[in-house]
Amino acid sequence: MVPHGEPGNHRVSPDQFAEFVAPYQLPLQERFGLNCYGCCEPLESRWHIVKKIPACAGVSVSPWADQEKMAGMLAGTMCIPASPRRPRLPFRHMDEDVARSDLRRTLEITRGASWSSS
């Protein structure tokens, strides 16, 4: 079993997502003026479905997403919250150089895009 939020915890295919998830989420999302979407799963393979969310103001780019693909798909269209990989966050010991490198990489990839870091 893959722990929540770890790579590999996104085993629902785009077709399964389109059939079993999106049809139940869309009616709820239509009730709101603005929506944001995402959590721990990479969205690049599902973007063709997720982009149909009405009034979507942002999508979360998980640490396991392909940031280059997501930046290309979303550049200039919405706010893109990006999360660093958990081991780079401050726990008992934090490697600041690794954290800075990860942040710089995200900033380089998304130069010119509407991107926020969460």
Biopython code that builds the backbone (N, CA, C, O; Angstrom):
import numpy as np
from Bio.PDB.StructureBuilder import StructureBuilder

atoms = [
    (1, "MET", "N", (0.837, -1.179, 0.000)),
    (1, "MET", "CA", (0.000, 0.000, 0.000)),
    (1, "MET", "C", (0.882, 1.243, 0.000)),
    (1, "MET", "O", (1.899, 1.289, 0.692)),
    (2, "VAL", "N", (0.498, 2.230, -0.763)),
    (2, "VAL", "CA", (1.244, 3.479, -0.857)),
    (2, "VAL", "C", (0.624, 4.484, 0.100)),
    (2, "VAL", "O", (-0.581, 4.731, 0.035)),
    (3, "PRO", "N", (1.439, 5.081, 1.004)),
    (3, "PRO", "CA", (0.886, 6.057, 1.946)),
    (3, "PRO", "C", (0.309, 7.267, 1.228)),
    (3, "PRO", "O", (0.750, 7.620, 0.134)),
    (4, "HIS", "N", (-0.682, 7.900, 1.852)),
    (4, "HIS", "CA", (-1.320, 9.098, 1.296)),
    (4, "HIS", "C", (-0.264, 10.158, 1.018)),
    (4, "HIS", "O", (0.596, 10.425, 1.858)),
    (5, "GLY", "N", (-0.332, 10.751, -0.150)),
    (5, "GLY", "CA", (0.564, 11.846, -0.475)),
    (5, "GLY", "C", (1.918, 11.419, -0.983)),
    (5, "GLY", "O", (2.776, 12.268, -1.223)),
    (6, "GLU", "N", (2.138, 10.132, -1.153)),
    (6, "GLU", "CA", (3.419, 9.659, -1.653)),
    (6, "GLU", "C", (3.306, 9.336, -3.129)),
    (6, "GLU", "O", (2.204, 9.085, -3.619)),
    (7, "PRO", "N", (4.425, 9.337, -3.858)),
    (7, "PRO", "CA", (4.371, 8.990, -5.280)),
    (7, "PRO", "C", (3.707, 7.632, -5.463)),
    (7, "PRO", "O", (3.943, 6.709, -4.685)),
    (8, "GLY", "N", (2.896, 7.517, -6.469)),
    (8, "GLY", "CA", (2.205, 6.255, -6.718)),
    (8, "GLY", "C", (0.808, 6.215, -6.142)),
    (8, "GLY", "O", (0.075, 5.255, -6.378)),
    (9, "ASN", "N", (0.417, 7.239, -5.385)),
    (9, "ASN", "CA", (-0.907, 7.264, -4.775)),
    (9, "ASN", "C", (-1.937, 7.888, -5.721)),
    (9, "ASN", "O", (-2.908, 8.497, -5.271)),
    (10, "HIS", "N", (-1.729, 7.740, -6.997)),
    (10, "HIS", "CA", (-2.640, 8.301, -7.989)),
    (10, "HIS", "C", (-2.913, 7.242, -9.054)),
    (10, "HIS", "O", (-2.646, 7.451, -10.237)),
    (11, "ARG", "N", (-3.433, 6.135, -8.627)),
    (11, "ARG", "CA", (-3.615, 4.990, -9.502)),
    (11, "ARG", "C", (-4.955, 4.990, -10.245)),
    (11, "ARG", "O", (-5.278, 4.023, -10.935)),
    (12, "VAL", "N", (-5.711, 6.038, -10.111)),
    (12, "VAL", "CA", (-6.965, 6.156, -10.849)),
    (12, "VAL", "C", (-6.624, 6.730, -12.222)),
    (12, "VAL", "O", (-6.076, 7.828, -12.321)),
    (13, "SER", "N", (-6.942, 5.999, -13.262)),
    (13, "SER", "CA", (-6.610, 6.443, -14.614)),
    (13, "SER", "C", (-7.468, 7.640, -15.012)),
    (13, "SER", "O", (-8.506, 7.886, -14.398)),
    (14, "PRO", "N", (-7.049, 8.383, -16.030)),
    (14, "PRO", "CA", (-7.888, 9.491, -16.505)),
    (14, "PRO", "C", (-9.291, 9.019, -16.903)),
    (14, "PRO", "O", (-10.270, 9.722, -16.652)),
    (15, "ASP", "N", (-9.398, 7.841, -17.519)),
    (15, "ASP", "CA", (-10.720, 7.319, -17.898)),
    (15, "ASP", "C", (-11.574, 7.010, -16.673)),
    (15, "ASP", "O", (-12.766, 7.315, -16.655)),
    (16, "GLN", "N", (-10.969, 6.404, -15.647)),
    (16, "GLN", "CA", (-11.698, 6.118, -14.417)),
    (16, "GLN", "C", (-12.109, 7.415, -13.727)),
    (16, "GLN", "O", (-13.220, 7.526, -13.210)),
    (17, "PHE", "N", (-11.210, 8.389, -13.724)),
    (17, "PHE", "CA", (-11.507, 9.689, -13.132)),
    (17, "PHE", "C", (-12.701, 10.331, -13.839)),
    (17, "PHE", "O", (-13.606, 10.864, -13.197)),
    (18, "ALA", "N", (-12.685, 10.270, -15.181)),
    (18, "ALA", "CA", (-13.777, 10.855, -15.967)),
    (18, "ALA", "C", (-15.106, 10.160, -15.705)),
    (18, "ALA", "O", (-16.157, 10.801, -15.730)),
    (19, "GLU", "N", (-15.068, 8.854, -15.455)),
    (19, "GLU", "CA", (-16.306, 8.097, -15.253)),
    (19, "GLU", "C", (-16.801, 8.105, -13.813)),
    (19, "GLU", "O", (-18.003, 8.217, -13.575)),
    (20, "PHE", "N", (-15.886, 7.986, -12.847)),
    (20, "PHE", "CA", (-16.297, 7.756, -11.469)),
    (20, "PHE", "C", (-16.096, 8.936, -10.512)),
    (20, "PHE", "O", (-16.625, 8.915, -9.401)),
    (21, "VAL", "N", (-15.353, 9.950, -10.914)),
    (21, "VAL", "CA", (-15.091, 11.074, -10.008)),
    (21, "VAL", "C", (-15.716, 12.373, -10.534)),
    (21, "VAL", "O", (-16.552, 12.983, -9.868)),
    (22, "ALA", "N", (-15.308, 12.780, -11.715)),
    (22, "ALA", "CA", (-15.741, 14.076, -12.261)),
    (22, "ALA", "C", (-17.250, 14.252, -12.322)),
    (22, "ALA", "O", (-17.736, 15.328, -11.975)),
    (23, "PRO", "N", (-18.020, 13.248, -12.747)),
    (23, "PRO", "CA", (-19.475, 13.467, -12.836)),
    (23, "PRO", "C", (-20.131, 13.779, -11.492)),
    (23, "PRO", "O", (-21.192, 14.403, -11.450)),
    (24, "TYR", "N", (-19.514, 13.353, -10.411)),
    (24, "TYR", "CA", (-20.079, 13.599, -9.085)),
    (24, "TYR", "C", (-19.566, 14.901, -8.492)),
    (24, "TYR", "O", (-20.238, 15.510, -7.659)),
    (25, "GLN", "N", (-18.377, 15.335, -8.913)),
    (25, "GLN", "CA", (-17.825, 16.582, -8.406)),
    (25, "GLN", "C", (-18.381, 17.802, -9.137)),
    (25, "GLN", "O", (-18.635, 18.832, -8.512)),
    (26, "LEU", "N", (-18.572, 17.700, -10.436)),
    (26, "LEU", "CA", (-18.998, 18.859, -11.229)),
    (26, "LEU", "C", (-20.296, 19.503, -10.749)),
    (26, "LEU", "O", (-20.350, 20.730, -10.664)),
    (27, "PRO", "N", (-21.350, 18.738, -10.428)),
    (27, "PRO", "CA", (-22.579, 19.395, -9.945)),
    (27, "PRO", "C", (-22.362, 20.197, -8.661)),
    (27, "PRO", "O", (-23.000, 21.230, -8.456)),
    (28, "LEU", "N", (-21.475, 19.729, -7.810)),
    (28, "LEU", "CA", (-21.164, 20.484, -6.587)),
    (28, "LEU", "C", (-20.367, 21.736, -6.922)),
    (28, "LEU", "O", (-20.623, 22.802, -6.362)),
    (29, "GLN", "N", (-19.409, 21.618, -7.823)),
    (29, "GLN", "CA", (-18.570, 22.758, -8.187)),
    (29, "GLN", "C", (-19.363, 23.845, -8.908)),
    (29, "GLN", "O", (-19.030, 25.027, -8.809)),
    (30, "GLU", "N", (-20.390, 23.457, -9.620)),
    (30, "GLU", "CA", (-21.216, 24.434, -10.333)),
    (30, "GLU", "C", (-21.966, 25.365, -9.390)),
    (30, "GLU", "O", (-22.452, 26.413, -9.813)),
    (31, "ARG", "N", (-22.065, 24.996, -8.123)),
    (31, "ARG", "CA", (-22.801, 25.798, -7.149)),
    (31, "ARG", "C", (-21.981, 26.964, -6.590)),
    (31, "ARG", "O", (-22.515, 27.808, -5.871)),
    (32, "PHE", "N", (-20.686, 27.012, -6.919)),
    (32, "PHE", "CA", (-19.808, 28.014, -6.330)),
    (32, "PHE", "C", (-19.318, 29.002, -7.383)),
    (32, "PHE", "O", (-19.209, 28.664, -8.561)),
    (33, "GLY", "N", (-19.023, 30.228, -6.947)),
    (33, "GLY", "CA", (-18.561, 31.268, -7.859)),
    (33, "GLY", "C", (-17.149, 31.036, -8.350)),
    (33, "GLY", "O", (-16.846, 31.322, -9.509)),
    (34, "LEU", "N", (-16.277, 30.523, -7.494)),
    (34, "LEU", "CA", (-14.907, 30.191, -7.864)),
    (34, "LEU", "C", (-14.554, 28.840, -7.278)),
    (34, "LEU", "O", (-15.025, 28.476, -6.200)),
    (35, "ASN", "N", (-13.732, 28.109, -7.985)),
    (35, "ASN", "CA", (-13.275, 26.804, -7.525)),
    (35, "ASN", "C", (-11.768, 26.707, -7.639)),
    (35, "ASN", "O", (-11.153, 27.341, -8.497)),
    (36, "CYS", "N", (-11.185, 25.916, -6.775)),
    (36, "CYS", "CA", (-9.790, 25.490, -6.872)),
    (36, "CYS", "C", (-9.822, 23.972, -6.803)),
    (36, "CYS", "O", (-10.722, 23.392, -6.198)),
    (37, "TYR", "N", (-8.848, 23.337, -7.417)),
    (37, "TYR", "CA", (-8.883, 21.884, -7.457)),
    (37, "TYR", "C", (-7.494, 21.309, -7.257)),
    (37, "TYR", "O", (-6.497, 21.880, -7.697)),
    (38, "GLY", "N", (-7.447, 20.178, -6.591)),
    (38, "GLY", "CA", (-6.209, 19.423, -6.488)),
    (38, "GLY", "C", (-5.844, 19.086, -5.069)),
    (38, "GLY", "O", (-6.384, 19.635, -4.109)),
    (39, "CYS", "N", (-4.916, 18.172, -4.966)),
    (39, "CYS", "CA", (-4.408, 17.763, -3.668)),
    (39, "CYS", "C", (-3.050, 17.122, -3.879)),
    (39, "CYS", "O", (-2.057, 17.810, -4.118)),
    (40, "CYS", "N", (-3.013, 15.824, -3.791)),
    (40, "CYS", "CA", (-1.735, 15.109, -3.846)),
    (40, "CYS", "C", (-1.471, 14.428, -5.177)),
    (40, "CYS", "O", (-0.349, 13.994, -5.437)),
    (41, "GLU", "N", (-2.474, 14.331, -6.011)),
    (41, "GLU", "CA", (-2.276, 13.598, -7.260)),
    (41, "GLU", "C", (-1.791, 14.520, -8.369)),
    (41, "GLU", "O", (-2.217, 15.673, -8.443)),
    (42, "PRO", "N", (-0.906, 14.029, -9.232)),
    (42, "PRO", "CA", (-0.539, 14.818, -10.408)),
    (42, "PRO", "C", (-1.759, 14.972, -11.322)),
    (42, "PRO", "O", (-2.541, 14.035, -11.476)),
    (43, "LEU", "N", (-1.917, 16.135, -11.916)),
    (43, "LEU", "CA", (-3.104, 16.411, -12.730)),
    (43, "LEU", "C", (-2.832, 16.460, -14.229)),
    (43, "LEU", "O", (-3.773, 16.577, -15.014)),
    (44, "GLU", "N", (-1.576, 16.376, -14.643)),
    (44, "GLU", "CA", (-1.303, 16.572, -16.064)),
    (44, "GLU", "C", (-2.021, 15.570, -16.959)),
    (44, "GLU", "O", (-2.433, 15.934, -18.060)),
    (45, "SER", "N", (-2.186, 14.316, -16.526)),
    (45, "SER", "CA", (-2.885, 13.330, -17.364)),
    (45, "SER", "C", (-4.407, 13.506, -17.319)),
    (45, "SER", "O", (-5.123, 12.931, -18.139)),
    (46, "ARG", "N", (-4.898, 14.298, -16.366)),
    (46, "ARG", "CA", (-6.342, 14.530, -16.209)),
    (46, "ARG", "C", (-6.746, 15.951, -16.573)),
    (46, "ARG", "O", (-7.915, 16.313, -16.442)),
    (47, "TRP", "N", (-5.807, 16.750, -17.021)),
    (47, "TRP", "CA", (-6.088, 18.159, -17.244)),
    (47, "TRP", "C", (-7.252, 18.363, -18.197)),
    (47, "TRP", "O", (-8.046, 19.285, -18.007)),
    (48, "HIS", "N", (-7.370, 17.529, -19.213)),
    (48, "HIS", "CA", (-8.463, 17.679, -20.179)),
    (48, "HIS", "C", (-9.832, 17.537, -19.511)),
    (48, "HIS", "O", (-10.833, 18.010, -20.048)),
    (49, "ILE", "N", (-9.882, 16.897, -18.359)),
    (49, "ILE", "CA", (-11.124, 16.743, -17.603)),
    (49, "ILE", "C", (-11.245, 17.864, -16.564)),
    (49, "ILE", "O", (-12.292, 18.501, -16.440)),
    (50, "VAL", "N", (-10.161, 18.092, -15.824)),
    (50, "VAL", "CA", (-10.163, 19.084, -14.747)),
    (50, "VAL", "C", (-10.426, 20.482, -15.288)),
    (50, "VAL", "O", (-11.068, 21.285, -14.610)),
    (51, "LYS", "N", (-9.947, 20.797, -16.490)),
    (51, "LYS", "CA", (-10.133, 22.151, -17.022)),
    (51, "LYS", "C", (-11.595, 22.476, -17.303)),
    (51, "LYS", "O", (-11.924, 23.629, -17.583)),
    (52, "LYS", "N", (-12.473, 21.487, -17.233)),
    (52, "LYS", "CA", (-13.904, 21.718, -17.428)),
    (52, "LYS", "C", (-14.600, 22.195, -16.157)),
    (52, "LYS", "O", (-15.787, 22.521, -16.181)),
    (53, "ILE", "N", (-13.868, 22.236, -15.052)),
    (53, "ILE", "CA", (-14.453, 22.706, -13.792)),
    (53, "ILE", "C", (-14.862, 24.163, -13.976)),
    (53, "ILE", "O", (-14.038, 24.991, -14.366)),
    (54, "PRO", "N", (-16.117, 24.486, -13.701)),
    (54, "PRO", "CA", (-16.575, 25.859, -13.898)),
    (54, "PRO", "C", (-15.880, 26.833, -12.946)),
    (54, "PRO", "O", (-15.672, 26.531, -11.771)),
    (55, "ALA", "N", (-15.526, 28.000, -13.473)),
    (55, "ALA", "CA", (-14.918, 29.081, -12.690)),
    (55, "ALA", "C", (-13.731, 28.588, -11.860)),
    (55, "ALA", "O", (-13.610, 28.927, -10.683)),
    (56, "CYS", "N", (-12.873, 27.802, -12.465)),
    (56, "CYS", "CA", (-11.705, 27.278, -11.755)),
    (56, "CYS", "C", (-10.631, 28.355, -11.703)),
    (56, "CYS", "O", (-10.099, 28.767, -12.734)),
    (57, "ALA", "N", (-10.319, 28.804, -10.500)),
    (57, "ALA", "CA", (-9.349, 29.874, -10.309)),
    (57, "ALA", "C", (-7.939, 29.341, -10.107)),
    (57, "ALA", "O", (-6.972, 30.089, -10.249)),
    (58, "GLY", "N", (-7.808, 28.069, -9.781)),
    (58, "GLY", "CA", (-6.481, 27.511, -9.553)),
    (58, "GLY", "C", (-6.518, 26.014, -9.383)),
    (58, "GLY", "O", (-7.531, 25.439, -8.984)),
    (59, "VAL", "N", (-5.405, 25.395, -9.691)),
    (59, "VAL", "CA", (-5.241, 23.968, -9.444)),
    (59, "VAL", "C", (-3.946, 23.761, -8.680)),
    (59, "VAL", "O", (-2.966, 24.477, -8.891)),
    (60, "SER", "N", (-3.947, 22.793, -7.804)),
    (60, "SER", "CA", (-2.767, 22.474, -7.027)),
    (60, "SER", "C", (-1.829, 21.612, -7.857)),
    (60, "SER", "O", (-2.245, 20.634, -8.479)),
    (61, "VAL", "N", (-0.576, 21.985, -7.855)),
    (61, "VAL", "CA", (0.432, 21.182, -8.541)),
    (61, "VAL", "C", (1.187, 20.428, -7.457)),
    (61, "VAL", "O", (1.996, 21.003, -6.729)),
    (62, "SER", "N", (0.913, 19.146, -7.363)),
    (62, "SER", "CA", (1.503, 18.333, -6.296)),
    (62, "SER", "C", (3.002, 18.187, -6.510)),
    (62, "SER", "O", (3.502, 18.428, -7.609)),
    (63, "PRO", "N", (3.716, 17.795, -5.470)),
    (63, "PRO", "CA", (5.156, 17.591, -5.608)),
    (63, "PRO", "C", (5.512, 16.508, -6.625)),
    (63, "PRO", "O", (6.647, 16.459, -7.100)),
    (64, "TRP", "N", (4.563, 15.646, -6.962)),
    (64, "TRP", "CA", (4.834, 14.546, -7.880)),
    (64, "TRP", "C", (4.329, 14.817, -9.287)),
    (64, "TRP", "O", (4.392, 13.945, -10.154)),
    (65, "ALA", "N", (3.835, 16.008, -9.510)),
    (65, "ALA", "CA", (3.377, 16.382, -10.849)),
    (65, "ALA", "C", (4.580, 16.754, -11.715)),
    (65, "ALA", "O", (5.660, 17.055, -11.204)),
    (66, "ASP", "N", (4.380, 16.729, -13.000)),
    (66, "ASP", "CA", (5.388, 17.200, -13.945)),
    (66, "ASP", "C", (5.224, 18.717, -14.035)),
    (66, "ASP", "O", (4.360, 19.214, -14.757)),
    (67, "GLN", "N", (6.057, 19.444, -13.298)),
    (67, "GLN", "CA", (5.904, 20.899, -13.218)),
    (67, "GLN", "C", (6.038, 21.564, -14.584)),
    (67, "GLN", "O", (5.342, 22.539, -14.867)),
    (68, "GLU", "N", (6.921, 21.047, -15.430)),
    (68, "GLU", "CA", (7.094, 21.642, -16.751)),
    (68, "GLU", "C", (5.797, 21.549, -17.559)),
    (68, "GLU", "O", (5.365, 22.527, -18.170)),
    (69, "LYS", "N", (5.185, 20.365, -17.553)),
    (69, "LYS", "CA", (3.928, 20.188, -18.292)),
    (69, "LYS", "C", (2.831, 21.078, -17.721)),
    (69, "LYS", "O", (2.113, 21.744, -18.467)),
    (70, "MET", "N", (2.703, 21.088, -16.405)),
    (70, "MET", "CA", (1.649, 21.881, -15.775)),
    (70, "MET", "C", (1.853, 23.369, -16.043)),
    (70, "MET", "O", (0.888, 24.080, -16.321)),
    (71, "ALA", "N", (3.083, 23.847, -15.964)),
    (71, "ALA", "CA", (3.345, 25.263, -16.232)),
    (71, "ALA", "C", (2.969, 25.599, -17.664)),
    (71, "ALA", "O", (2.408, 26.664, -17.922)),
    (72, "GLY", "N", (3.266, 24.715, -18.591)),
    (72, "GLY", "CA", (2.908, 24.947, -19.984)),
    (72, "GLY", "C", (1.408, 24.952, -20.209)),
    (72, "GLY", "O", (0.896, 25.752, -20.991)),
    (73, "MET", "N", (0.703, 24.064, -19.528)),
    (73, "MET", "CA", (-0.750, 23.977, -19.692)),
    (73, "MET", "C", (-1.476, 25.135, -19.030)),
    (73, "MET", "O", (-2.537, 25.551, -19.496)),
    (74, "LEU", "N", (-0.913, 25.662, -17.944)),
    (74, "LEU", "CA", (-1.629, 26.637, -17.129)),
    (74, "LEU", "C", (-1.103, 28.058, -17.228)),
    (74, "LEU", "O", (-1.704, 28.975, -16.668)),
    (75, "ALA", "N", (-0.003, 28.258, -17.921)),
    (75, "ALA", "CA", (0.657, 29.563, -17.951)),
    (75, "ALA", "C", (-0.315, 30.685, -18.292)),
    (75, "ALA", "O", (-0.967, 30.678, -19.337)),
    (76, "GLY", "N", (-0.391, 31.653, -17.371)),
    (76, "GLY", "CA", (-1.210, 32.837, -17.608)),
    (76, "GLY", "C", (-2.707, 32.636, -17.500)),
    (76, "GLY", "O", (-3.468, 33.578, -17.720)),
    (77, "THR", "N", (-3.154, 31.423, -17.163)),
    (77, "THR", "CA", (-4.596, 31.198, -17.126)),
    (77, "THR", "C", (-5.172, 31.184, -15.717)),
    (77, "THR", "O", (-6.349, 31.494, -15.535)),
    (78, "MET", "N", (-4.375, 30.833, -14.722)),
    (78, "MET", "CA", (-4.887, 30.751, -13.359)),
    (78, "MET", "C", (-3.750, 30.707, -12.355)),
    (78, "MET", "O", (-2.586, 30.532, -12.717)),
    (79, "CYS", "N", (-4.102, 30.867, -11.104)),
    (79, "CYS", "CA", (-3.153, 30.736, -10.008)),
    (79, "CYS", "C", (-2.799, 29.265, -9.849)),
    (79, "CYS", "O", (-3.678, 28.405, -9.899)),
    (80, "ILE", "N", (-1.521, 28.973, -9.658)),
    (80, "ILE", "CA", (-1.066, 27.592, -9.577)),
    (80, "ILE", "C", (-0.343, 27.385, -8.252)),
    (80, "ILE", "O", (0.856, 27.658, -8.179)),
    (81, "PRO", "N", (-1.008, 26.921, -7.209)),
    (81, "PRO", "CA", (-0.306, 26.643, -5.953)),
    (81, "PRO", "C", (0.612, 25.438, -6.120)),
    (81, "PRO", "O", (0.171, 24.379, -6.566)),
    (82, "ALA", "N", (1.870, 25.592, -5.768)),
    (82, "ALA", "CA", (2.842, 24.502, -5.872)),
    (82, "ALA", "C", (3.319, 24.126, -4.479)),
    (82, "ALA", "O", (3.614, 24.994, -3.658)),
    (83, "SER", "N", (3.392, 22.840, -4.222)),
    (83, "SER", "CA", (3.831, 22.345, -2.921)),
    (83, "SER", "C", (5.197, 21.700, -3.042)),
    (83, "SER", "O", (5.428, 20.905, -3.953)),
    (84, "PRO", "N", (6.110, 22.034, -2.131)),
    (84, "PRO", "CA", (7.406, 21.359, -2.147)),
    (84, "PRO", "C", (7.253, 19.925, -1.671)),
    (84, "PRO", "O", (6.282, 19.587, -0.994)),
    (85, "ARG", "N", (8.209, 19.090, -2.025)),
    (85, "ARG", "CA", (8.191, 17.711, -1.531)),
    (85, "ARG", "C", (8.369, 17.730, -0.019)),
    (85, "ARG", "O", (9.193, 18.481, 0.503)),
    (86, "ARG", "N", (7.609, 16.916, 0.675)),
    (86, "ARG", "CA", (7.581, 16.920, 2.141)),
    (86, "ARG", "C", (8.967, 16.818, 2.804)),
    (86, "ARG", "O", (9.219, 17.548, 3.763)),
    (87, "PRO", "N", (9.861, 15.957, 2.342)),
    (87, "PRO", "CA", (11.144, 15.856, 3.045)),
    (87, "PRO", "C", (11.957, 17.145, 3.023)),
    (87, "PRO", "O", (12.920, 17.281, 3.778)),
    (88, "ARG", "N", (11.583, 18.089, 2.170)),
    (88, "ARG", "CA", (12.333, 19.341, 2.094)),
    (88, "ARG", "C", (11.786, 20.388, 3.051)),
    (88, "ARG", "O", (12.386, 21.450, 3.216)),
    (89, "LEU", "N", (10.674, 20.106, 3.670)),
    (89, "LEU", "CA", (10.101, 21.052, 4.620)),
    (89, "LEU", "C", (10.810, 20.917, 5.964)),
    (89, "LEU", "O", (11.434, 19.894, 6.244)),
    (90, "PRO", "N", (10.711, 21.942, 6.784)),
    (90, "PRO", "CA", (11.435, 21.887, 8.055)),
    (90, "PRO", "C", (10.831, 20.898, 9.045)),
    (90, "PRO", "O", (9.727, 21.095, 9.553)),
    (91, "PHE", "N", (11.550, 19.877, 9.295)),
    (91, "PHE", "CA", (11.219, 18.946, 10.357)),
    (91, "PHE", "C", (12.327, 19.090, 11.392)),
    (91, "PHE", "O", (12.697, 20.211, 11.742)),
    (92, "ARG", "N", (12.844, 18.016, 11.870)),
    (92, "ARG", "CA", (13.922, 18.101, 12.854)),
    (92, "ARG", "C", (15.157, 18.768, 12.241)),
    (92, "ARG", "O", (15.773, 19.640, 12.854)),
    (93, "HIS", "N", (15.503, 18.352, 11.040)),
    (93, "HIS", "CA", (16.661, 18.935, 10.339)),
    (93, "HIS", "C", (16.230, 19.263, 8.919)),
    (93, "HIS", "O", (15.658, 18.423, 8.225)),
    (94, "MET", "N", (16.504, 20.469, 8.496)),
    (94, "MET", "CA", (16.133, 20.872, 7.147)),
    (94, "MET", "C", (17.390, 21.227, 6.367)),
    (94, "MET", "O", (18.245, 21.966, 6.855)),
    (95, "ASP", "N", (17.496, 20.707, 5.176)),
    (95, "ASP", "CA", (18.599, 21.050, 4.296)),
    (95, "ASP", "C", (18.167, 22.288, 3.508)),
    (95, "ASP", "O", (17.458, 22.173, 2.508)),
    (96, "GLU", "N", (18.591, 23.457, 3.953)),
    (96, "GLU", "CA", (18.168, 24.712, 3.337)),
    (96, "GLU", "C", (18.609, 24.809, 1.883)),
    (96, "GLU", "O", (17.897, 25.389, 1.063)),
    (97, "ASP", "N", (19.765, 24.256, 1.548)),
    (97, "ASP", "CA", (20.235, 24.308, 0.164)),
    (97, "ASP", "C", (19.311, 23.525, -0.755)),
    (97, "ASP", "O", (19.024, 23.965, -1.868)),
    (98, "VAL", "N", (18.847, 22.377, -0.305)),
    (98, "VAL", "CA", (17.920, 21.569, -1.105)),
    (98, "VAL", "C", (16.584, 22.295, -1.246)),
    (98, "VAL", "O", (15.999, 22.313, -2.329)),
    (99, "ALA", "N", (16.101, 22.889, -0.164)),
    (99, "ALA", "CA", (14.833, 23.621, -0.209)),
    (99, "ALA", "C", (14.940, 24.812, -1.165)),
    (99, "ALA", "O", (14.031, 25.050, -1.960)),
    (100, "ARG", "N", (16.038, 25.558, -1.092)),
    (100, "ARG", "CA", (16.230, 26.697, -2.001)),
    (100, "ARG", "C", (16.319, 26.241, -3.454)),
    (100, "ARG", "O", (15.746, 26.863, -4.348)),
    (101, "SER", "N", (17.042, 25.151, -3.677)),
    (101, "SER", "CA", (17.189, 24.620, -5.033)),
    (101, "SER", "C", (15.833, 24.216, -5.614)),
    (101, "SER", "O", (15.542, 24.483, -6.780)),
    (102, "ASP", "N", (15.010, 23.572, -4.787)),
    (102, "ASP", "CA", (13.677, 23.148, -5.228)),
    (102, "ASP", "C", (12.821, 24.371, -5.579)),
    (102, "ASP", "O", (12.130, 24.376, -6.598)),
    (103, "LEU", "N", (12.870, 25.392, -4.744)),
    (103, "LEU", "CA", (12.102, 26.612, -4.992)),
    (103, "LEU", "C", (12.607, 27.324, -6.246)),
    (103, "LEU", "O", (11.805, 27.788, -7.058)),
    (104, "ARG", "N", (13.913, 27.413, -6.410)),
    (104, "ARG", "CA", (14.468, 28.059, -7.613)),
    (104, "ARG", "C", (14.046, 27.323, -8.881)),
    (104, "ARG", "O", (13.712, 27.949, -9.887)),
    (105, "ARG", "N", (14.064, 25.981, -8.828)),
    (105, "ARG", "CA", (13.650, 25.188, -9.984)),
    (105, "ARG", "C", (12.201, 25.502, -10.356)),
    (105, "ARG", "O", (11.887, 25.699, -11.531)),
    (106, "THR", "N", (11.324, 25.550, -9.360)),
    (106, "THR", "CA", (9.917, 25.872, -9.607)),
    (106, "THR", "C", (9.785, 27.270, -10.211)),
    (106, "THR", "O", (9.015, 27.465, -11.152)),
    (107, "LEU", "N", (10.521, 28.231, -9.684)),
    (107, "LEU", "CA", (10.448, 29.596, -10.203)),
    (107, "LEU", "C", (10.961, 29.689, -11.636)),
    (107, "LEU", "O", (10.403, 30.429, -12.446)),
    (108, "GLU", "N", (12.012, 28.949, -11.955)),
    (108, "GLU", "CA", (12.531, 28.939, -13.328)),
    (108, "GLU", "C", (11.512, 28.337, -14.297)),
    (108, "GLU", "O", (11.266, 28.884, -15.373)),
    (109, "ILE", "N", (10.929, 27.214, -13.905)),
    (109, "ILE", "CA", (9.952, 26.524, -14.754)),
    (109, "ILE", "C", (8.748, 27.410, -15.020)),
    (109, "ILE", "O", (8.193, 27.396, -16.119)),
    (110, "THR", "N", (8.351, 28.167, -14.033)),
    (110, "THR", "CA", (7.096, 28.913, -14.126)),
    (110, "THR", "C", (7.286, 30.393, -14.423)),
    (110, "THR", "O", (6.344, 31.176, -14.305)),
    (111, "ARG", "N", (8.475, 30.773, -14.800)),
    (111, "ARG", "CA", (8.719, 32.187, -15.112)),
    (111, "ARG", "C", (7.650, 32.694, -16.089)),
    (111, "ARG", "O", (7.476, 32.129, -17.169)),
    (112, "GLY", "N", (6.946, 33.742, -15.715)),
    (112, "GLY", "CA", (5.921, 34.317, -16.559)),
    (112, "GLY", "C", (4.525, 33.751, -16.322)),
    (112, "GLY", "O", (3.547, 34.278, -16.852)),
    (113, "ALA", "N", (4.424, 32.690, -15.536)),
    (113, "ALA", "CA", (3.116, 32.110, -15.230)),
    (113, "ALA", "C", (2.590, 32.700, -13.939)),
    (113, "ALA", "O", (3.356, 33.271, -13.162)),
    (114, "SER", "N", (1.297, 32.571, -13.697)),
    (114, "SER", "CA", (0.703, 32.956, -12.419)),
    (114, "SER", "C", (0.891, 31.779, -11.484)),
    (114, "SER", "O", (0.188, 30.777, -11.613)),
    (115, "TRP", "N", (1.805, 31.869, -10.561)),
    (115, "TRP", "CA", (2.184, 30.724, -9.739)),
    (115, "TRP", "C", (2.340, 31.175, -8.310)),
    (115, "TRP", "O", (2.962, 32.207, -8.054)),
    (116, "SER", "N", (1.796, 30.434, -7.377)),
    (116, "SER", "CA", (2.028, 30.738, -5.970)),
    (116, "SER", "C", (2.567, 29.508, -5.284)),
    (116, "SER", "O", (2.346, 28.395, -5.762)),
    (117, "SER", "N", (3.253, 29.670, -4.200)),
    (117, "SER", "CA", (3.817, 28.544, -3.474)),
    (117, "SER", "C", (3.062, 28.381, -2.169)),
    (117, "SER", "O", (2.867, 29.344, -1.427)),
    (118, "SER", "N", (2.631, 27.133, -1.891)),
    (118, "SER", "CA", (1.894, 26.892, -0.647)),
    (118, "SER", "C", (2.622, 25.878, 0.185)),
    (118, "SER", "O", (2.168, 25.532, 1.275)),
]
sb = StructureBuilder()
sb.init_structure("model")
sb.init_model(0)
sb.init_chain("A")
sb.init_seg("    ")
for serial, (resi, resn, name, xyz) in enumerate(atoms, 1):
    if name == "N":
        sb.init_residue(resn, " ", resi, " ")
    sb.init_atom(name, np.array(xyz, "f"), 0.0, 1.0, " ", f" {name:<3s}", serial, name[0])
structure = sb.get_structure()
